[in-house]
Amino acid sequence: VSGTLKVTKSGIQINTISRPGAAVGEISLLLDAPYSATVVASEPCVLRHAADGRTFLASNPQITHLIAAGLAERLHYVTSYLADLKNQYGDSPGLAMVGEVLHQLAHHQRPPARPGSAREPNPDY
């Protein structure tokens, strides 16, 4: 497995993946949901594909653990980043929602999240 992948969501680049062993599509697989991002090779890549992801994970507990650890690492990064934003800029009008985001991350339980936004379509910033 080699190469670099660009991950975008709603046309915004959110990640670059170049670490050997990284997984893509794991969130959709684990949540039984449509893909939540677009992944495109930004250079020639060699990748592995599992035709049946659930069977693959069930028969490869070490890989399942690596995927879980990767997801936990990403969640830790996001929550640490949001907590830092709240500590530094929590009183700023544009970032007042960070506390609510942290609360939702800490306490959200199923039913599954439905990505989207109820914010103003054209905010004043």
C-alpha positions as CSV (number, residue, x, y, z in Angstrom):
1,V,0.0,0.0,0.0
2,S,1.5,3.3,-1.1
3,G,0.7,6.7,-2.5
4,T,-1.3,9.8,-1.3
5,L,-5.0,10.2,-1.2
6,K,-6.9,13.5,-0.9
7,V,-10.1,13.5,1.2
8,T,-12.8,16.1,0.5
9,K,-16.1,16.8,2.0
10,S,-18.6,19.3,0.4
11,G,-15.7,20.4,-1.9
12,I,-13.4,21.2,1.0
13,Q,-10.2,19.2,1.5
14,I,-10.3,17.8,5.0
15,N,-7.4,15.4,5.0
16,T,-4.4,13.9,3.1
17,I,-3.7,10.2,3.7
18,S,-0.3,8.9,2.9
19,R,0.3,6.5,5.9
20,P,0.7,2.9,4.9
21,G,-2.1,0.8,6.4
22,A,-4.6,3.7,6.5
23,A,-8.2,2.8,5.8
24,V,-10.9,4.6,3.8
25,G,-14.6,3.9,3.9
26,E,-14.4,2.5,7.4
27,I,-16.9,5.0,8.8
28,S,-19.5,4.1,6.2
29,L,-18.9,0.4,6.7
30,L,-19.2,0.6,10.5
31,L,-22.2,2.9,10.6
32,D,-23.9,1.2,7.6
33,A,-24.2,4.6,6.0
34,P,-23.5,6.2,2.7
35,Y,-20.0,7.5,2.1
36,S,-19.5,10.8,4.0
37,A,-16.4,12.0,2.0
38,T,-14.8,11.8,-1.4
39,V,-11.3,10.2,-1.7
40,V,-9.2,10.8,-4.7
41,A,-5.6,9.7,-5.5
42,S,-3.4,12.7,-5.8
43,E,-0.5,10.5,-7.1
44,P,-0.3,6.9,-8.2
45,C,-1.4,4.6,-5.4
46,V,-1.4,0.9,-4.6
47,L,-4.4,0.0,-2.5
48,R,-6.1,-3.1,-1.2
49,H,-9.9,-3.5,-1.6
50,A,-12.2,-5.7,0.5
51,A,-15.2,-6.8,-1.5
52,D,-17.1,-7.6,1.7
53,G,-15.9,-5.2,4.4
54,R,-17.9,-6.8,7.3
55,T,-16.6,-10.3,6.6
56,F,-13.1,-8.9,6.2
57,L,-13.2,-7.2,9.6
58,A,-14.8,-10.2,11.3
59,S,-12.1,-12.5,10.0
60,N,-9.2,-10.1,10.7
61,P,-9.4,-8.9,14.4
62,Q,-6.0,-7.3,14.2
63,I,-7.0,-5.1,11.3
64,T,-10.3,-4.3,13.1
65,H,-8.3,-3.2,16.1
66,L,-6.1,-1.0,13.9
67,I,-9.1,0.6,12.4
68,A,-10.7,1.2,15.8
69,A,-7.4,2.7,17.0
70,G,-7.3,5.0,14.0
71,L,-10.8,6.2,14.6
72,A,-10.1,6.8,18.3
73,E,-6.9,8.7,17.3
74,R,-9.0,10.9,15.0
75,L,-11.7,11.5,17.6
76,H,-9.1,12.4,20.2
77,Y,-7.5,14.9,17.8
78,V,-10.9,16.5,16.9
79,T,-12.0,16.8,20.6
80,S,-8.6,18.1,21.7
81,Y,-8.7,20.7,18.9
82,L,-12.2,21.8,19.7
83,A,-11.4,22.0,23.5
84,D,-8.4,24.2,22.6
85,L,-10.6,26.4,20.4
86,K,-13.1,26.8,23.2
87,N,-10.3,27.7,25.7
88,Q,-8.7,30.2,23.4
89,Y,-11.7,31.7,21.6
90,G,-14.8,30.5,23.4
91,D,-16.1,34.0,24.0
92,S,-15.9,35.0,20.3
93,P,-19.3,35.1,18.6
94,G,-18.3,33.0,15.7
95,L,-17.0,30.2,17.9
96,A,-19.6,30.2,20.7
97,M,-21.0,26.9,19.4
98,V,-17.8,25.0,20.2
99,G,-19.0,24.2,23.7
100,E,-22.2,22.7,22.3
101,V,-20.2,20.6,19.8
102,L,-18.0,19.2,22.5
103,H,-21.1,18.4,24.6
104,Q,-22.7,16.6,21.7
105,L,-19.5,14.6,21.0
106,A,-19.3,13.6,24.6
107,H,-23.0,12.7,25.1
108,H,-24.4,11.7,21.7
109,Q,-25.9,8.3,21.5
110,R,-27.8,6.5,18.7
111,P,-30.0,7.1,16.7
112,P,-27.5,7.6,14.0
113,A,-26.4,11.2,13.2
114,R,-27.7,12.7,10.1
115,P,-25.1,15.0,8.6
116,G,-26.3,18.4,7.7
117,S,-26.8,21.9,9.0
118,A,-29.7,23.9,10.3
119,R,-27.6,27.1,10.3
120,E,-28.3,30.2,8.3
121,P,-27.5,29.4,4.6
122,N,-25.7,32.8,4.3
123,P,-24.2,33.7,7.7
124,D,-23.0,37.3,8.3
125,Y,-19.3,36.5,8.6
